[in-house]
Amino acid sequence: MQLIGLIIVGLIIGVLARLVLPGRQRIGLPLTLGLGVLGAVIAGMIASAIGTGDVFELNIIGFLVAVPVAALLIAGAESMGLGDGGGSKKKSRGDLHR
C-alpha cells in the first residue's frame, strides 16, 4: 500500500511542481510522475533528518519541501532536454533543403 500511496502523492507533487514553474514543460506524465516521486522521497529524507517524520510518511513539512524539490528536478530535466521536447526544434522549410 505504501507504494501505491507514494505513486499517488508523487503524481500530485509532480503536477503541482509543473504548475509552479512558468511556461509550458515538455515532459510527459511518466517523467512528471517519476520526478514527483523522487521529490517526495527527497523531501521525506529531509523531514526525517530534521526529526518531523519518516521517509515514507509525508507530512505537511515534507509536502511543502517536496513541491519545490520536484520543481527543481523538472526544471533540471527540461534544461537537459529530457522528455517529449527532447531539445529538438521543428525544422523550418528552409532547413529541409540544406
N, C-alpha and C positions, 0 to 999 in steps of 0.2 A: 504494500500500500504506500510505503514511503516513496517508491519510485514513481508511481502514478501521481502522487501529490507534488513531487519535485518537477515532473513534466508540466503539470498544470500551472504551478507557480512560475516555472521558468518561461512558459509561454506568455503569461500575464506580464511578467517583468520585461521580457523582450519586446512586447508590443508597447508597453509604457515607455521603455527606453527609446524606441523608434519615434514615438510621439514627442519626446523631449527634444530630439535632435531636429535642427532646422533642415528644410528641404526634403527631397524625396530620397529614400535609401533604396538602392537597387539590389538588396539581398532578399532572398526568398524566405518562406516560412520555416524550412528546416534550419537554416542558418540563424534566423531570429530565435527559434526555439533553443538551439544549441548554445548560443551566446547568452540567452536569458538564463538557462540552467547554470552555465558557468558563472555568470554574475551572481546568481543566488548562492552557489556553493562558496564563492569567494567572500560574499557578504556574510554567510553563515560562519565561515572561518574567522572573519574579523569580529563578529558578535561573540563567538566562542572565546576569542583571545582576550576580549575586554570583560568577559565573565557575564554576559547577558543571555546566553543561550547555548545551544548545541548546533553543530554544523547542519544537521537535518531538521532543526527546529527553528524555522524562520519566524522571527518575531518582528515587532514594529521597527526596531533599530536595524535589524538585518534587512528588512524590506526597504527602508529608506536608504540604506547603503547599496542595496542590490541594483536599484534602478540607475543611479549614476555610473556604477561599475559596468553594467551591461551597456549603457550608452557609450562609454569609452571603448568597450570591446567592439561594438558595432561600428563606431567611427573608425577604429583601427582597421577593422575588416574592410570597410569601404575604401580607406586610403591605400590598402594593399591590393585592391582590385578584386577581392573575393566576392562571390555571389553572382547574381544574374547579370549584372553590368559587366563584370569581368574586365573593366577598364578599357574595353574596346568601344570605339565610337562608330556610328554608322558612316560608311564611306559615301562621300558625295559623288555625284555623277562624273565629275571631272577626275576623281581619284581612280575610277574604274579603268580609265584609258591609259593609265601610267604603268 
